[in-house]
Amino acid sequence: MVGFIIALIIGGIAGAIAARLMNADFGLVMNVILGIAGAFIFNIVVFIVFGIGGGNILWQLLAGVIGACALIWGYRQYKQRS
């Protein structure tokens, strides 16, 4: 249960950082979702491609920010084509 709460906190922070970096305003709930989904996706891709991964909080925060930025970018590309 503690791990889930920490994941939510880190996801929220990562999503908020990514939203600031990408100049996006999705709201608190969407920032948390973007941060968690971004960290999950980024960790899987990095682990599969490079065979590395990290379990500490700093790695998860970095993964969440990078992954959330990628998701925001992808969403914007999708909206431009629609």
QUIHUMO-V738778 format. One record per backbone hydrogen bond with DSSP energy under -0.5 kcal/mol. NH is the residue of the N-H (numbers start at 0). CO is the residue of the C=O. Records with the same first field share a line. If there is no record, write none. Layout:
NH: CO ; CO
//
This chain:
4: 0
5: 1
6: 2
7: 3
8: 4
9: 5
10: 6
11: 7
12: 8
13: 9
14: 10
15: 11
16: 12
17: 13
18: 14
19: 15
20: 16
21: 17
22: 19
23: 18
30: 26
31: 27
32: 28
33: 29
34: 30
35: 31
36: 32
37: 33
38: 34
39: 35
40: 36
41: 37
42: 38
43: 39
44: 40
45: 41
46: 42
47: 43
48: 44
49: 45
50: 45 ; 46
51: 45
59: 55
60: 56
61: 57
62: 58
63: 59
64: 60
65: 61
66: 62
67: 63
68: 64
69: 65
70: 66
71: 67
72: 68
73: 69
74: 70
75: 71
76: 72
77: 73
78: 74
79: 75
80: 76
81: 77
//
